[in-house]
C-alpha cells in the first residue's frame, strides 16, 4: 500500500498561489511522493496542459493512479443528468492518457423536493451507462461515500449492487462516514469486497468545525491519527484483507496544507512500520 497524494490536499494552496497541475507534481517530487491523484477541477486548459503533465510523470517516474470528476446525477432535467454522464465519459481519454486506471466519481445529493428513491434511480442509471463504457476501456469507476444519497456503507453497497458491473467499485473515504454518523471501521467491514480505492482523512469533533454531521456534530480535519476515524485499524484491516490498490491522502486540516501533508506522510509511514513489526 503506497502513499498517494490527492491534489485536493492542496486546494487552498493552489488557489492562493495559482498553482497548475505541474506545480503540484513538482511539489510532490520534492517531497519524494511518487503517486498522485489528479482532479478535473484543477485544469486551466486540459488540452494544453495534459501533454506536459504526462511528460513530467514519465520523466520523474511518477504515477497518476486515479483521476477524479465532480459529477451530479440528481436533477429532474434529463439534459443535466446527461451532462453529468458526459462529465464522466469525457474523463476517460484523460485518464487513459495519464495511465490512471481509476476514475473517482460521485452520486449527487438530495435537493428540493426530489425523493430518495427517484434520486437513487437516476444515480444507478447514470453510473450503469458510465460503467459499461469504462469496462470496455479497462477503467474502473470508484464511487466515493459522500452526502445523503451515497454517504453510508449500506447506500454505497446498494448502488454498486444495482449497477452490477465490475467497473463500479468503492472509493472508501475514511472521514466522510463520520459526517453521516457512521463508524468508519464498521463501514469498512461491510464494504471490504467492494473497495478498489481508499481516501485517508481524519476528523475530530471540534467546536466551530467546518464540517457538520447529520446529528449536528461539528468536525474539523486533522493529521492522520489525531482524529477519530480509526486510520491505523482501517489500514491494518485493509492489509489483512489483501488490499493492494491506492491509499490516497485527502488532507482537510486548517494548518498550512504543506505542513499538514508532511505530518500525515510521517504518520502514515509510522503506522505502516508498526504493522510490519506486528506481522
Protein Blocks (a to p, Z undefined) as FASTA:
>chain_A
ZZdddfklmmmmmmmnopafklmmmmmmmnopabdcddfklpfblmlmmmmmmmmmmmno
pacfbdcddddfbdfblklmmmmmmmmmmmmmmmmmnopabdcddfbdcehjbdfklmmm
mmmmmmmmmmmmmmmnopacddddedjklmbfklmmmmmmmnopakbccdddfklmmmno
pafklmmmmmmmmpcbdcdddddddehiabdcfkopacddddehiamnommmmmmmmmmn
opabdcddddfbfbdfklmmmmmmmmmmmmmmmmmmmZZ
